[in-house]
Amino acid sequence: MFSIGVCTVVILIICGADAAERLHLNENDRCYKVGLPIGRCKLPENCQTLPEYIKAGLFTMADVLECGFKDAFSAMMYCCPDDPPPSRAIPTRQPNRSLSGTHLVSLEYLKPVTLDDVVYRCTGIVLTPSYVLASTQCIGKNIIGRPNKVLLGSTDSRLYVDSQTEIQIQSYTSYNNELTLFELEKEIPSSQLLENVSKATLCNRLDLSGEPNLFAVGYAYDLHEGSNCALFSQQLRLVNSDECINVRSSRQIEGIRGQNSHLCVLPENRVLVSDAYQRNNCLKCLTASSSVLHLQRPDGSQCVAGIATPTTDECIENRLPLYYTNIVSNNGVNDFLNRIINVGTD
């Protein structure tokens, strides 16, 4: 049994949280919820790691996945993390490894004015073989503002586009006027997922602790929307949310200053990728390009933490603070994604 300090947590566990997600799994079944550690379903008295996470303030019982009851006479089972929380020591920031970009996509639009050709812009990520996530910035109000297809992988559309790497968009659903989930007409073939396309690896809450090594990746934005642009990367630094208090939003986005819903970041001077062949009209604007926020872990592996919050439709290159929609510990986003698809992995 836990110590006195932990018993409080156990009581909370037994009582449960009405808002927590509830399933009907068996004891020791594998369980997962976006943004939380992977684990197995266990009774409170058999889980040693969950109270450690609660005591460390890494998440609350309202966030924990409920697995259901073992039987009619037992307490609720919860998703018990496999591993204890890591040390809170802040790791030394390592140089960023190159990004394969196989989990990225760009979106295909009709070319303005002529409508007889296509152009690729806006950045998204592959969540599952059937779904792609991007900013609502990528959805316009007319025929040239609505994407028709996704171009898989970090393909340089300025050079050549293989039709085998394109898939038609079937439908889309938006969240809070800031994220859009695109359903593909057909699944990405498993052969492509093994070769040049991959599902995005999502970060967890622990990755954002301390001073995470953050960088954004996006397709540069053509002001005239008639040319294709290359990928660019920008080093970012996580700052206090007060730094973003002057960020003006031309869109109606609820809860933008809510705790854990958005990440406030500050661009650093170092540009990670400088493309000498980038066209003059291609601007490296983080918001309008729907850039994707990545995190490099101490071991060199990388994961996705957010997508640029579409506070403005304008393409602005600056060094001022900006928001990224948190897809790691934003409960609203997690509920939105889990309602439509299962983004967890075993």
N, C-alpha and C positions, 0 to 999 in steps of 0.2 A: 504494500500500500504506500501511497505517496506520503511525503512529509506534510506537516500542517499547512505550510505555505502552498503546497500543491493541491491539497484537499479542496481548497476554494475552487481551483480550476476543475477538479473532478466533479464538484457539485454543479458547476456550470455545464459540464459535459453531459451529466445525467439529465439535467433540466432541458438541455438543448436550446436551440435558437429557432424560433418560428420562421425567420427569414432564410435560414440555411436551406440549401438544396437537398432534397431527400430522395433516395433511391431504395431499391429492394435487392440488396446484394447479400451474399453469404459471408460468413466469417472467413477472414483471410483472402477474400477476393481482392484482386488488384483494383485500385481506385485512383482517380485523378480529377482535379478541377483546375481550370486555367489560372495560372499565377500562383499556385500552391505546389508544395513538394509532392511527388508521387508517393503512394503508400499502399497499405492494405487495410481492409475493414476489420476493426477490432473493438472489443468492449473497452470501456474506459479503464478498468482495472488492469487490462493487459497492454495498455499503450504507455510507453515510457517517454516517447519523444514529443507528443503533442503538448503536454504541459510546459515543456521547455520553450517551445515556440510562443506559447501564450505569455509566459513570464517575461520573455525577451521583447514582447511587444511587436513581434513580426506580423502577427495577424490576430484577429479576435475569433471567438466562437461563432459569430454570425457569418464568418467567411468559410467555416469548415464544412466539408461535404458530409452529409448524413447518409449512412448506408442502409438504414432500416433496423428492424429489431431481429435479433437472433431467434427468439421465440416469444411466445405470449407472456412469458414471465421475466424476461431479461430487460436490461436497460438498452437505450439506443446505442448502436455501433457507429463509430466515426472513422473517417479516413485517417489512419495513423501514419505519419511520415516514416519512411524507411530509415532515414538518417537523422541524427540530431542537428540542430542549427550549427552552422560553421562559426568559427571564431570571428569576433567583430573587428579584428585587426584590419586596417586598411592596407590593401596590397599596393606595392609599387606599380605605377602605371607603366605598361610595356608598350613598345611601338606597335602600331596596328599592323596585323597581317593583312595581306591582300584579300579582297572580298571576291568570292567566286561569282556571286550574283545569280546563281541558278534558281534561287527562290523568288527572284524579282520578275515583274512583268511591266510592259508598257501597254498603253491602250491605243487602239486604232480609231481614228476619226476621219470623216470625209474632209477633203481639203477645202478650205474656204474659197469662195468666189466661183471656182470652176466646178467643184463637186465631182470631178472626173478622175480623181486620184485620192490617195489616202495619206495621212500623216500620223506619226506616233508621238504621243506625249503622255504625261501623267504617269506616276509610279505606283505600283501595287505589289502585293505579296501573295504567293500561293499558300493558302491555308490548308486545303485538301485537294484531291484530284478534281473536285467539282466546283470549288469556290475560290474566289480571289477577293482580297480586301484592299480598299484604297480610300482616299479622302473623298468627301462629297464634292470637293473642288473639281473632281473629274467629271461631274455631271452638269451639263449646261441646259439651257432652256429651249434650244432649237436643234435642228437636225445636225448641224455641224458641231454641236456641243455634247452630243450623246455618242458614246463609244459603241462600236459595232463588234469588235473582236479584241482579244488580248494577245499580245506577242510574248511568248514564254521565254524565260531566261534573260540574261543581260545581253540580248542581241543588239549589235550596233546597226540600227535601222538606216543609218546614213550610207552604209555600204551595200548590204544585201539582206533581203528578208526571205527566208525559206517558208513556203506556205504550210509546211508540216509543223511549224512552230506557232501557228496561229489557230485559235479556237474561237468560234462564234459565241457571243454573249447571249444567253437566253432571257435573263431577267435580272433585276437588281432590287435590293432593299436597303433603305438608309436608316441610320441611327442618329438621332439628335442633331440632324443637319450638319454632321461632321465626318461620319464614316459611311461608306457604301460597300455592301457585300454583293459581289457579282456572281450569279450562278451561270456556269458554263453550259453550252448546249450539249456537250459530251464530256466525259471524263478525260483527264490527261492520261494517255496510255502509260501503262506501267513501264514499258520499255524506255519512254522519255524520262520518267521519274528516276530511272536508274542511270541514265546517261547525262543529259544536259539540263534537266529540270529537277528541282527538289522542292519539298514543302518547307516553309519557313520554320525555323526553330524559335519558339517564343521564349522569352526570358521568364524568370520567376521573381517573386518579390525580394528574395535574398540578393539577387544580382544587383538590385538598385541600392543596396545599403552601402554605407561608406562614401567613397568618391569613385563612382563607376566611370569607366573609360568609354565615353559615348562618341559616336560619329553618325552623321546622316548621309544617306545615299539617295540620289534622285536623278531623273533625266532633266537636263537643263531645259529651260522654258524659252520657246521662240515667241518673241513679242508679236510677230505677224501670223503665228500659228500655221505657217506654210512650209516650214522646214523641220527636218528631224534633227535632234540634238543628242549628244553623247551623255553618258553617265558622269556625274561628278560626286565627290565626297567632301564633307566638311567636318572638322573636329568640333565637338561641342562640350560644354561643361554644365553639369546640373547645378542650378542655383536655387536659392530660396524663392518661394512663390511670390514674395513681395516684389521681387525684381521685375515681374511681369505685370505689375499693377497698371502700367501705362500702355499695355498692349490694347489697341483699339480693335474691336470686332465689328465688321460690317454685316455679319451674319448673326442670326438669333441662335446662340448656342447656350443651352442651359447648364448651369453648374460648372462653368469654366474655371472658377476659382475654388471649386470644392476640393476637399482633402482627398488625395490619391487619384482624382479623376484626370488630371492633366499634369504634365511635367514641364517645368519652366527651365529653359536652357539658354545658354549664352554662347554664340559662335566665337571660337577662338581664331587667332590670326592665321593659324596653319591650315592651308588647304591641302587635303590629303592626295587628291588626284588633280593634276593640272593638264588638261588636254590641249596640246598645241594646235590641234586641228579643229577645235571647237569654233563653230561659226560665230562671227561678230554679233549676230542678233540672238545668240543663245545665251541667256542669262542664268546664273546659278542661284536662283531664288528658292529658298527652302520651303516656303509655304505654298506658293502657286504650283510648284512642281510635284506636290504631294509626296515630298521626300520621306523616306523611311528611317526611323531612328534605330540604330544598332548599338549593341553593347559588346565590347570585347572583354571576356573573362580573364582572370589571371593566367589560366592555362592556355590562352590563345584562342579558344573557341569563341564563336560569336553567336548572338541571338538578337531577336527583334523585340524592341521595347515599346515602340509607338509609331504613330503616323502623324505628320504635320497637321495641326488643327487649322482648318480653313477660315482663319479670322479675317482674311481679305482675299479678294479676287485679283488684286494687283500683284505683279511680279516685281518684288523689291529686293535688291541685293543690299544687305546692311550687316552690321555687327551688333544689332540690338537684340535684347531678349525676345524669345518667342515661345509659343506653346506647342507641345506635342500631345496628342490624345494618348493617354496611358492605356495600353492593351494588356498590361501585366496585372495591375491591382485595381482597375476600375470596375467595380461590381456591375455597373450598368452595361458596360461593353461586354463583360463576361456573360451576363445573362442574355444579352442580344445574340451573341455568337452561339451560345449553347442552346438557345431556343430554336435556332435554325439548323445548326450543324454541331457535330461533336468534334471539337478541335483538340481534345486530349489524346494522349498516346499511352500505350501500355508500357 
